[in-house]
């Protein structure tokens, strides 16, 4: 029985997606209790900012090492370890009472989270054919959006009902159970099944040294194209939504905190639609580059619209813009479809890590630079500071568009050669 034709591959898919959904929810969940932590434990605002930053720094910094190790030793154990670390970090967070412990917990969560997406891409590459892979990446992206959605109104209601410790403790336990599930699904069970090899018997080439491999891959146009694609659509969305979206709605439009948080919901709904829809379009057009370039163009136009309207477009237009920007973020799964079609399967992990690092590097840089612009104009309570601040996502998303334009479209013949 071949892996890519077996029914068991769907068990793998569901198990991996469930874990990914829960882990993604923990990227933004702590933001719901920032005020409570500051009040209950006398934690400063700068420390709260550090709690978010340390997780994303760990995530971004470990992408390439995780990719290299996963390519060398396989993705299964790393996905299990990632889930385990995230679960342990979430449990510690739920029991913590000192800022050092909170920081350590978020560091563990960031380290665990860093092992998830790259290995998810690798596992889907191994268990599914190329045509299935593109569509399933869209479904995986949609699962991630559901994870973010879970960490908004549902989790907020749970926290209001029972306090914040119980939800985080429960999520930590669930993640630990997911790590056990993944161990049996990805490691134990496949050992008991005799799989047919889908590759022809060829003499094994000596493995390249890591530095030579990195130099070769990162000197290719395609690797940098995927890096900048992710930098443009993911970083601008995650960076702005995760830091300035709610203050923007409150300060510029006079919304309440709960109403301003609906802007995040609008973006998430866009992402939910963007992931599967763009995957479907690419399969119909038999092209990844053309629809992705269109997505990048639209995202650039959306951020430019904020700037053109002096930071305060009409409310209805602003809502539409958030939806479309979220849609663009949902389409980011095409980055990894391009990686899968462009590189040998043994290199997919490290290139996926490099591309993913681009998105989260942008997400780390944008909030700070945007805040510096607001501070410079000393008027974050009006649209003037935001007007000039929106230059940052315009520039970042333009880099993403440039990445899309330099993609080299891989034709099916090349793909089949790499797979076989």
ChimeraX attribute file (.defattr): number of C-alpha atoms within 10 A of each C-alpha:
attribute: neighborCount
match mode: 1-to-1
recipient: residues
	/A:1	12
	/A:2	13
	/A:3	19
	/A:4	21
	/A:5	11
	/A:6	13
	/A:7	11
	/A:8	14
	/A:9	20
	/A:10	13
	/A:11	12
	/A:12	16
	/A:13	18
	/A:14	12
	/A:15	17
	/A:16	27
	/A:17	18
	/A:18	16
	/A:19	26
	/A:20	24
	/A:21	21
	/A:22	25
	/A:23	27
	/A:24	22
	/A:25	21
	/A:26	24
	/A:27	20
	/A:28	17
	/A:29	20
	/A:30	19
	/A:31	18
	/A:32	16
	/A:33	14
	/A:34	16
	/A:35	13
	/A:36	13
	/A:37	21
	/A:38	15
	/A:39	11
	/A:40	9
	/A:41	11
	/A:42	11
	/A:43	16
	/A:44	15
	/A:45	13
	/A:46	8
	/A:47	15
	/A:48	19
	/A:49	13
	/A:50	15
	/A:51	22
	/A:52	21
	/A:53	18
	/A:54	20
	/A:55	23
	/A:56	25
	/A:57	20
	/A:58	19
	/A:59	25
	/A:60	25
	/A:61	18
	/A:62	20
	/A:63	28
	/A:64	22
	/A:65	16
	/A:66	25
	/A:67	27
	/A:68	22
	/A:69	15
	/A:70	25
	/A:71	20
	/A:72	15
	/A:73	10
	/A:74	17
	/A:75	24
	/A:76	18
	/A:77	18
	/A:78	22
	/A:79	29
	/A:80	27
	/A:81	21
	/A:82	26
	/A:83	33
	/A:84	24
	/A:85	25
	/A:86	31
	/A:87	32
	/A:88	21
	/A:89	25
	/A:90	29
	/A:91	24
	/A:92	21
	/A:93	25
	/A:94	20
	/A:95	15
	/A:96	16
	/A:97	13
	/A:98	13
	/A:99	19
	/A:100	11
	/A:101	15
	/A:102	21
	/A:103	22
	/A:104	18
	/A:105	26
	/A:106	27
	/A:107	24
	/A:108	25
	/A:109	31
	/A:110	29
	/A:111	28
	/A:112	27
	/A:113	31
	/A:114	32
	/A:115	28
	/A:116	26
	/A:117	24
	/A:118	29
	/A:119	28
	/A:120	22
	/A:121	24
	/A:122	25
	/A:123	21
	/A:124	22
	/A:125	22
	/A:126	17
	/A:127	20
	/A:128	19
	/A:129	14
	/A:130	20
	/A:131	11
	/A:132	14
	/A:133	21
	/A:134	27
	/A:135	22
	/A:136	21
	/A:137	25
	/A:138	26
	/A:139	21
	/A:140	26
	/A:141	27
	/A:142	26
	/A:143	21
	/A:144	27
	/A:145	27
	/A:146	19
	/A:147	24
	/A:148	22
	/A:149	23
	/A:150	19
	/A:151	22
	/A:152	19
	/A:153	15
	/A:154	11
	/A:155	18
	/A:156	17
	/A:157	12
	/A:158	13
	/A:159	17
	/A:160	10
	/A:161	9
	/A:162	10
	/A:163	14
	/A:164	19
	/A:165	14
	/A:166	15
	/A:167	18
	/A:168	24
	/A:169	19
	/A:170	15
	/A:171	20
	/A:172	27
	/A:173	16
	/A:174	16
	/A:175	27
	/A:176	23
	/A:177	16
	/A:178	22
	/A:179	25
	/A:180	15
	/A:181	17
	/A:182	23
	/A:183	17
	/A:184	14
	/A:185	20
	/A:186	21
	/A:187	14
	/A:188	12
	/A:189	12
	/A:190	13
	/A:191	11
	/A:192	8
	/A:193	10
	/A:194	10
	/A:195	13
	/A:196	10
	/A:197	11
	/A:198	12
	/A:199	9
	/A:200	7
	/A:201	7
	/A:202	6
	/A:203	6
	/A:204	6
	/A:205	6
	/A:206	6
	/A:207	8
	/A:208	9
	/A:209	8
	/A:210	12
	/A:211	9
	/A:212	10
	/A:213	15
	/A:214	16
	/A:215	10
	/A:216	10
	/A:217	18
	/A:218	16
	/A:219	11
	/A:220	10
	/A:221	14
	/A:222	21
	/A:223	23
	/A:224	21
	/A:225	25
	/A:226	30
	/A:227	27
	/A:228	29
	/A:229	34
	/A:230	34
	/A:231	29
	/A:232	33
	/A:233	32
	/A:234	29
	/A:235	30
	/A:236	32
	/A:237	28
	/A:238	21
	/A:239	23
	/A:240	20
	/A:241	23
	/A:242	17
	/A:243	19
	/A:244	16
	/A:245	19
	/A:246	21
	/A:247	19
	/A:248	23
	/A:249	21
	/A:250	19
	/A:251	17
	/A:252	16
	/A:253	17
	/A:254	14
	/A:255	15
	/A:256	13
	/A:257	12
	/A:258	11
	/A:259	13
	/A:260	19
	/A:261	19
	/A:262	17
	/A:263	20
	/A:264	25
	/A:265	20
	/A:266	20
	/A:267	26
	/A:268	28
	/A:269	20
	/A:270	25
	/A:271	27
	/A:272	25
	/A:273	22
	/A:274	27
	/A:275	30
	/A:276	22
	/A:277	18
	/A:278	25
	/A:279	26
	/A:280	15
	/A:281	15
	/A:282	18
	/A:283	15
	/A:284	9
	/A:285	10
	/A:286	13
	/A:287	16
	/A:288	24
	/A:289	20
	/A:290	15
	/A:291	18
	/A:292	25
	/A:293	20
	/A:294	15
	/A:295	24
	/A:296	28
	/A:297	18
	/A:298	19
	/A:299	30
	/A:300	24
	/A:301	18
	/A:302	23
	/A:303	24
	/A:304	19
	/A:305	19
	/A:306	24
	/A:307	21
	/A:308	16
	/A:309	13
	/A:310	15
	/A:311	24
	/A:312	21
	/A:313	17
	/A:314	11
	/A:315	11
	/A:316	8
	/A:317	14
	/A:318	19
	/A:319	16
	/A:320	16
	/A:321	23
	/A:322	25
	/A:323	24
	/A:324	24
	/A:325	29
	/A:326	31
	/A:327	28
	/A:328	30
	/A:329	30
	/A:330	33
	/A:331	31
	/A:332	30
	/A:333	27
	/A:334	26
	/A:335	23
	/A:336	25
	/A:337	24
	/A:338	23
	/A:339	24
	/A:340	25
	/A:341	23
	/A:342	22
	/A:343	21
	/A:344	14
	/A:345	16
	/A:346	14
	/A:347	21
	/A:348	25
	/A:349	35
	/A:350	28
	/A:351	30
	/A:352	31
	/A:353	28
	/A:354	27
	/A:355	26
	/A:356	29
	/A:357	26
	/A:358	24
	/A:359	27
	/A:360	24
	/A:361	21
	/A:362	25
	/A:363	28
	/A:364	21
	/A:365	15
	/A:366	24
	/A:367	22
	/A:368	13
	/A:369	13
	/A:370	23
	/A:371	16
	/A:372	14
	/A:373	20
	/A:374	21
	/A:375	12
	/A:376	11
	/A:377	14
	/A:378	12
	/A:379	14
	/A:380	19
	/A:381	16
	/A:382	19
	/A:383	20
	/A:384	17
	/A:385	22
	/A:386	26
	/A:387	18
	/A:388	18
	/A:389	24
	/A:390	21
	/A:391	19
	/A:392	19
	/A:393	28
	/A:394	22
	/A:395	16
	/A:396	23
	/A:397	32
	/A:398	24
	/A:399	22
	/A:400	30
	/A:401	27
	/A:402	17
	/A:403	24
	/A:404	30
	/A:405	17
	/A:406	17
	/A:407	22
	/A:408	14
	/A:409	14
	/A:410	16
	/A:411	12
	/A:412	13
	/A:413	8
	/A:414	12
	/A:415	16
	/A:416	11
	/A:417	9
	/A:418	15
	/A:419	17
	/A:420	8
